[in-house]
Amino acid sequence: MEIKNLRYFLAVAREENMSHAAEILHVTQPTLSKTLKALEDELGKKLFTRHSFSIKLTDEGMLLRDRAEDLVAMADKIEQEFISLDDITGGDIYFGLAESYQISLLAREIKKLKDRYPGFTYHITSGDTEQVTEKLDKGLLDFGVICETPNTDKYEYIVFPDSDRWGAVMLKSHPLAKKKSIKATDLIGQPLYCSEQSWNIEIPEWAGEHHPKLHLEGSFRLSYNASMFAKEGLGILLTFEHLINCSEESDLVFRPLSPKQETKLYLIWNKYQTFTPIAEKFLNQVKDSF
């Protein structure tokens, strides 16, 4: 199975139109059709359902799309890494980032490296620990930033210098907004929003015996999306400080949890990983700064 054929397949899957995909790929439509037919024959599965003016993926096509995206991304990364091996003034670094105000510290380090080496290029994806470590394990990332104690059997890590403080985000008009801090017992009977990861780890640590009495109304991977529900008065968001706009102009307020609950942030990378020169320079720079 050739990477080029997978690129063709992904273009058609994305455009849902053979002629549009052919234009983007700068190939003829018959060439593209022949390539896709050969791919279907190779796999022994029908990948597309063809309609008059569009093409839709079959279930098998959706499975291949998910796998092909990772394979093509890996091929691109390997190519860039080998190009960068002899380039000590530039190259690419791939990051997967959790949500935290401390990401500003990482951005500052990237800016410093970019100023020293203008040929340096960085690529950012976001996600929770599961999403970030999955990509890191596949080799699609050089570094991950997670807010969960790393598995030291798999990863090396550096701890960020600060901690993220937990709190409750709610409407200013909410009765609990009058409190200076929020206890677990205050939240009993309240519809709550939180990431699934944190609901299963940080929140039980904080709430203790009261955790089974708390009600998770909905889980979100991104705090901003959850804040839109809190803004409509549908519930209370449990999240890190500084992620949601709770300024005087906002309809929302942040109230810290009591007792105080904090989470550390970690920069992680695979054990025994071979870095490109620019990634090595970045890591050494962060070690010095942090």
Residue pairs with C-beta under 8 A, 6 or more apart in sequence:
1 39
1 42
3 71
3 72
3 75
5 35
5 38
5 39
6 68
6 71
6 72
7 25
7 72
8 21
8 25
8 27
8 32
8 35
8 36
8 39
9 35
9 36
9 39
9 47
9 64
9 65
9 68
10 65
10 68
10 69
10 72
11 21
11 24
11 25
12 18
12 21
12 32
12 36
12 48
12 55
13 57
13 61
13 65
14 21
15 21
15 24
16 54
16 55
16 56
17 53
17 54
17 55
18 29
18 32
18 33
18 55
19 29
21 32
22 28
22 29
22 31
22 32
25 32
36 47
36 48
39 47
40 46
40 47
40 48
43 60
43 64
45 58
45 60
46 58
46 60
46 61
47 57
47 58
47 60
47 61
47 64
48 55
48 56
48 57
48 58
48 61
49 55
49 56
49 57
49 58
57 65
70 138
70 140
73 140
74 138
74 139
74 140
77 92
77 94
77 139
77 140
80 91
80 92
81 91
81 92
81 276
83 91
84 90
84 91
84 92
84 276
84 277
84 278
85 276
85 277
87 119
87 277
87 278
88 277
88 278
88 281
89 117
89 118
89 119
89 120
90 117
90 118
90 119
90 120
90 121
90 278
91 119
91 120
91 121
91 276
91 277
91 278
91 279
92 120
92 121
92 122
92 123
92 276
92 278
93 120
93 121
93 122
93 123
93 142
93 143
93 276
93 278
93 279
93 282
94 122
94 123
94 125
94 140
94 141
94 142
94 143
95 106
95 122
95 123
95 124
95 125
95 141
95 142
95 143
95 144
95 145
96 125
96 126
96 127
96 131
96 132
96 135
96 136
96 141
96 143
96 144
96 145
97 103
97 106
97 124
97 125
97 126
97 127
97 132
97 144
97 145
98 126
98 127
98 128
98 129
98 132
98 145
98 146
98 147
98 265
99 126
99 147
99 222
99 223
99 240
99 243
100 145
100 147
100 160
100 164
100 240
100 243
100 265
101 164
101 240
101 241
101 242
101 243
102 160
102 161
102 162
102 164
102 265
103 145
105 160
105 161
105 162
105 289
105 290
106 145
106 267
106 286
109 282
109 285
109 286
109 289
110 122
110 282
112 285
113 120
113 278
113 281
113 282
113 285
114 120
114 122
117 278
117 281
120 278
125 132
125 135
125 141
126 222
127 135
127 221
128 195
128 196
128 197
128 221
129 146
129 147
129 148
129 197
130 197
131 221
132 141
132 144
132 145
132 146
133 144
133 146
133 155
133 268
135 141
135 144
136 143
136 144
136 155
136 268
136 269
136 270
137 154
137 270
139 270
142 269
142 273
142 275
142 276
142 279
143 267
143 268
143 269
143 279
143 282
143 283
144 267
144 268
144 269
145 160
145 265
145 266
145 267
145 268
146 265
146 266
146 268
147 164
147 240
147 263
147 264
147 265
147 266
148 197
148 201
148 266
149 264
149 266
150 157
150 266
150 268
153 271
154 270
154 271
155 268
155 269
155 270
155 271
156 268
156 269
156 270
156 271
156 273
157 266
157 267
157 268
157 269
158 266
158 267
158 286
158 287
158 290
159 264
159 265
159 266
159 290
160 264
160 265
160 266
160 267
160 290
161 290
162 265
163 262
163 263
163 264
163 265
164 240
164 241
164 242
164 262
164 263
164 264
164 265
165 240
165 241
165 256
165 260
165 261
165 262
166 202
166 206
166 238
166 239
166 240
166 241
166 256
166 257
166 261
166 262
166 263
167 182
167 238
167 239
167 240
167 241
167 254
167 255
167 256
167 257
168 176
168 182
168 187
168 236
168 237
168 238
168 254
168 255
168 257
169 227
169 230
169 236
169 237
169 238
169 239
169 244
169 246
169 252
169 253
169 254
170 176
170 177
170 230
170 236
170 237
170 252
170 253
170 255
171 177
171 230
171 231
171 233
171 251
171 252
171 253
172 251
172 252
172 253
173 233
174 233
174 236
176 182
176 186
176 190
176 236
176 255
177 253
177 255
179 186
179 255
180 255
181 255
181 256
181 257
181 258
182 255
182 256
182 257
182 258
183 257
183 258
184 206
184 207
184 208
184 210
184 211
184 214
185 210
187 207
187 214
187 236
188 210
188 213
188 214
189 215
190 214
190 215
190 235
190 236
191 215
191 217
191 234
191 235
191 236
192 214
192 215
192 216
192 217
192 235
192 236
192 237
192 238
193 216
193 217
193 218
193 219
193 220
193 226
193 229
193 230
193 235
193 236
193 237
193 238
194 203
194 216
194 219
194 220
194 226
194 237
194 238
194 239
195 219
195 220
195 221
195 223
195 239
196 219
196 221
198 238
199 216
199 219
199 238
202 261
202 263
203 211
203 214
203 238
204 211
205 261
206 257
206 259
206 261
207 214
217 229
217 234
217 235
218 226
218 229
218 235
220 226
223 237
223 239
223 240
223 243
223 244
224 243
224 244
226 237
226 239
227 237
227 239
227 244
227 252
229 235
229 237
230 236
230 237
230 252
231 251
231 252
237 244
238 257
240 263
241 254
241 256
244 252
244 254
245 252
246 252
246 253
246 254
267 286
267 290
269 283
275 283
